[in-house]
Amino acid sequence: MHSRWQPFEHPWVIAHRGASGLLPEHTLPGYALAIEQGADVIEPDLVLSADGVLHARHDLGLARSTNVAAHPQFAGRRRRDGDHKDWWIAEFSADELGALRAIQPHAKRPRERDGEFAIPSFASVLRLLEQERRRRNKPLVVYPELKHPSYFAERGLSMLRALSADLARHGWTGSSAPVWIQCFELPTLLAVKRELGLRTTLLSVQLPELCADVDGYGISKSALMSPDGAAFIAAAHRSGQVVHAWTFRDDDVGADPYAEAMAAFAAGCDGLFGDFPATLLRARKHWSGL
């Protein structure tokens, strides 16, 4: 039986890639804005540079969310990998990534800050979190998703080694650390639990089988709001595990994110991932009657 770790008195509002509906995703200002709005948790997706440094990016390719195409010195790096032609992050050093700037990957979201913000290392995200925890005296949490660990392992790059090194600088290991690791790959989560002692979340598009080796689940909102979703949440809670739902977006066509969030809170979700944290915070305040 797990102990449902809950540093807050309410379900989590998880800033998905920062306040990514308003600023380019995975940037320090985007995370800072989400914290300023009141989010409890910031969520960086993590990938590795060629020299093994963790950076906050969602994709293996750089074209969608950075201005790499505007850098002539990298023109020859664009190549095909499988079905896609892109600039692949695993072929760029940390210093080279430092030359790039983030852009808004969603065409209908604000673009005026494109090219303004650097591509942050995970180390810089942790420094921001520690600074904001102290400044606000609030138990803020960082909730990294390890992206494609098997892909990087095939290239001789260890996500676990890099993660351990970054967290060790802050003394953030063990189950009491303000760090919760998520991944779609269960073997990676088992290694994180075994070697770092951190709490872990298994990601899934569909409702998975309950797994005693993880501390919680991050599941698509459509699956959790299905007829079987309530039973899954109740079963996870009986096992002492948490359930988080993704992803809530104000600009999804035909969606009512406020109503969706209210329904998810009412169903017993322990946290919601959202691109617009302020909307989830309003819904949580209404749902809780505060």
C-alpha positions in Angstrom: 0.0 0.0 0.0 1.3 3.4 -1.0 0.9 6.6 1.0 -0.8 9.3 -1.2 1.8 12.1 -1.0 -0.1 15.4 -0.8 2.0 18.5 -0.1 -1.1 20.7 -0.7 -4.6 20.7 0.8 -6.2 20.6 -2.6 -5.8 18.8 -5.9 -2.8 19.9 -7.9 -2.9 22.5 -10.7 0.0 21.3 -12.9 1.4 23.9 -15.3 1.8 21.8 -18.5 5.0 23.0 -20.1 4.7 26.1 -18.0 2.0 28.7 -18.8 2.3 27.4 -22.3 -1.0 28.9 -23.6 0.4 32.4 -23.1 4.2 32.1 -23.5 6.4 29.7 -25.6 6.4 26.3 -23.9 9.2 25.2 -21.7 10.8 28.5 -20.9 11.8 29.9 -17.6 9.5 32.9 -17.9 6.7 30.5 -18.8 7.3 28.5 -15.6 7.6 31.6 -13.6 4.3 33.0 -15.0 2.5 29.8 -14.0 3.9 30.0 -10.5 2.9 33.7 -10.3 -0.7 32.7 -11.4 -0.8 30.2 -8.5 0.1 26.8 -10.0 1.3 24.3 -7.5 3.5 22.3 -9.9 5.6 23.0 -13.0 6.0 20.3 -15.6 9.1 20.2 -17.8 9.5 17.5 -20.5 13.1 16.4 -20.5 15.4 15.4 -23.4 19.1 15.1 -23.7 21.7 17.0 -25.6 24.6 15.2 -27.4 26.8 15.7 -24.3 24.2 14.4 -21.9 22.7 17.5 -20.5 19.0 17.5 -19.7 17.0 20.3 -21.4 13.3 21.2 -21.2 11.8 20.4 -24.6 8.9 18.2 -25.6 10.1 17.0 -29.0 13.1 15.1 -30.2 13.2 17.6 -33.1 13.9 21.2 -32.6 12.1 22.8 -35.5 8.6 23.0 -34.0 9.5 24.9 -30.8 12.8 26.7 -31.5 14.2 29.1 -34.1 16.9 26.6 -35.2 15.9 27.1 -38.9 17.0 30.7 -38.6 20.6 29.7 -37.8 22.7 29.3 -40.9 25.4 27.5 -39.0 23.0 24.6 -38.3 21.6 24.3 -41.8 23.6 21.2 -42.6 22.3 19.5 -39.5 18.8 19.0 -40.8 18.3 15.4 -41.8 15.7 12.6 -42.0 15.2 10.3 -39.1 12.5 7.8 -39.8 9.5 9.6 -41.4 10.6 13.1 -40.3 13.2 15.6 -41.4 14.3 17.9 -38.6 17.2 19.1 -36.4 17.5 16.4 -33.8 18.3 17.5 -30.2 20.6 14.5 -29.6 23.0 15.8 -32.2 23.4 19.3 -30.6 25.7 20.0 -27.6 24.4 22.0 -24.7 26.5 25.0 -25.9 24.9 24.8 -29.3 21.4 24.7 -27.8 22.3 27.8 -25.9 22.3 29.7 -29.2 18.7 28.8 -29.9 15.5 30.6 -28.7 12.0 29.3 -28.1 9.1 29.9 -30.4 5.4 29.3 -29.9 4.6 26.0 -31.6 0.8 26.6 -31.8 -0.2 28.9 -34.6 -3.2 30.4 -32.9 -1.4 31.3 -29.6 0.5 34.6 -29.0 3.7 34.9 -31.0 5.1 38.2 -30.0 7.6 36.7 -27.6 9.0 34.3 -30.2 12.8 34.3 -30.2 13.1 36.0 -26.8 13.7 33.1 -24.4 16.5 30.6 -24.1 16.1 26.8 -24.2 16.5 26.0 -20.5 18.5 23.2 -19.0 16.9 21.2 -16.3 19.5 22.5 -13.9 18.2 26.1 -14.6 14.6 24.9 -14.0 15.5 23.5 -10.7 17.3 26.7 -9.7 14.1 28.6 -10.6 12.0 26.2 -8.5 14.2 26.4 -5.5 14.3 30.2 -5.7 10.5 30.4 -5.9 10.0 27.9 -3.1 12.1 30.1 -0.8 10.7 33.4 -2.0 7.0 32.4 -1.7 7.4 29.9 1.2 5.3 27.5 -0.7 5.9 23.8 -1.3 6.1 24.0 -5.1 6.8 20.8 -7.0 8.6 20.0 -10.2 7.1 17.2 -12.2 9.4 16.2 -15.1 8.4 13.8 -17.8 11.3 11.8 -19.1 10.8 11.7 -22.9 12.0 8.7 -24.9 14.6 7.3 -22.5 15.0 4.2 -24.7 15.8 6.4 -27.7 18.6 8.2 -25.8 19.9 4.9 -24.3 20.4 3.6 -27.8 22.6 6.6 -28.4 24.7 6.0 -25.3 23.0 8.7 -23.3 21.6 8.0 -19.8 18.6 10.0 -18.7 18.9 8.5 -15.2 22.5 9.5 -14.8 21.8 13.1 -15.9 18.7 13.3 -13.7 20.6 12.1 -10.7 23.4 14.6 -11.2 21.1 17.6 -11.5 18.9 16.6 -8.5 22.0 15.8 -6.3 23.1 19.5 -6.5 19.9 20.4 -4.6 19.8 17.3 -2.3 16.5 16.4 -3.9 16.4 12.6 -3.8 14.1 10.2 -1.9 10.3 10.3 -1.4 10.3 13.6 0.4 11.9 15.6 -2.4 9.7 18.1 -4.2 10.1 16.1 -7.3 7.8 13.6 -9.0 8.9 11.7 -12.1 6.6 10.7 -14.9 7.2 8.5 -18.0 5.4 6.2 -20.4 8.1 3.6 -20.0 7.7 1.6 -16.8 11.2 0.1 -16.7 12.6 3.7 -16.5 10.3 4.5 -13.6 11.4 1.3 -11.8 15.0 2.4 -12.2 14.1 5.9 -10.9 12.5 4.4 -7.9 15.3 2.0 -7.2 18.2 4.3 -7.7 16.8 7.7 -6.6 13.9 6.8 -4.4 11.7 9.4 -6.0 7.9 9.1 -6.4 6.8 8.1 -9.9 3.8 8.4 -12.2 3.0 6.0 -15.1 1.6 7.8 -18.1 -1.0 6.2 -20.2 -3.4 7.2 -22.9 -5.9 4.6 -21.8 -6.8 3.3 -18.4 -4.0 1.0 -17.4 -3.8 -2.0 -15.2 -3.0 -1.0 -11.6 0.7 -1.3 -11.0 2.0 -1.6 -7.4 5.4 -0.4 -8.4 4.4 3.2 -9.1 2.9 6.0 -6.9 0.4 7.3 -9.4 -1.0 7.6 -12.9 -1.1 10.3 -15.5 -4.0 9.5 -17.8 -5.7 11.3 -20.7 -8.8 13.1 -19.6 -10.9 11.3 -22.2 -10.1 8.0 -20.6 -10.7 9.2 -17.0 -14.0 10.7 -17.9 -15.2 7.5 -19.6 -17.7 5.2 -17.8 -14.9 3.2 -16.3 -12.9 6.2 -15.1 -14.5 6.6 -11.7 -13.9 3.0 -10.8 -10.3 3.3 -11.8 -9.8 6.4 -9.7 -11.4 4.8 -6.7 -9.3 1.6 -7.1 -6.1 3.7 -7.4 -7.1 5.6 -4.3 -7.7 2.4 -2.4 -4.1 1.5 -3.2 -2.8 4.8 -2.0 -2.0 6.0 -5.5 -2.8 9.4 -7.1 -4.5 10.0 -10.5 -3.7 13.0 -12.6 -5.5 14.0 -15.8 -4.1 15.6 -19.0 -4.4 17.9 -20.9 -6.8 20.8 -20.4 -6.5 23.7 -22.9 -8.6 26.8 -23.3 -8.2 26.8 -27.1 -9.2 23.2 -27.8 -11.9 23.4 -30.5 -15.3 22.7 -29.1 -14.0 22.2 -25.5 -15.2 23.9 -22.3 -12.0 23.6 -20.2 -13.7 25.1 -17.1 -16.5 22.6 -17.2 -14.0 19.7 -18.0 -11.9 20.7 -15.0 -14.9 20.9 -12.7 -15.9 17.4 -13.8 -12.4 16.0 -13.3 -12.2 17.5 -9.8 -15.6 16.1 -8.9 -14.5 12.7 -10.2 -11.7 12.6 -7.7 -8.7 13.5 -9.8 -5.7 14.5 -7.6 -4.3 16.9 -10.2 -4.9 18.4 -13.6 -2.3 19.3 -16.3 -3.2 22.5 -18.1 -1.7 24.9 -20.6 -3.7 27.7 -19.0 -3.2 27.3 -15.3 -5.4 30.3 -14.4 -8.4 28.5 -15.8 -7.8 25.4 -13.7 -7.2 27.5 -10.6 -10.6 29.3 -11.1 -12.3 26.0 -11.6 -10.7 24.5 -8.5 -11.6 27.6 -6.4 -15.3 27.2 -7.5 -15.3 23.4 -7.0 -13.8 23.7 -3.5 -16.2 26.5 -2.5 -13.3 28.8 -1.4 
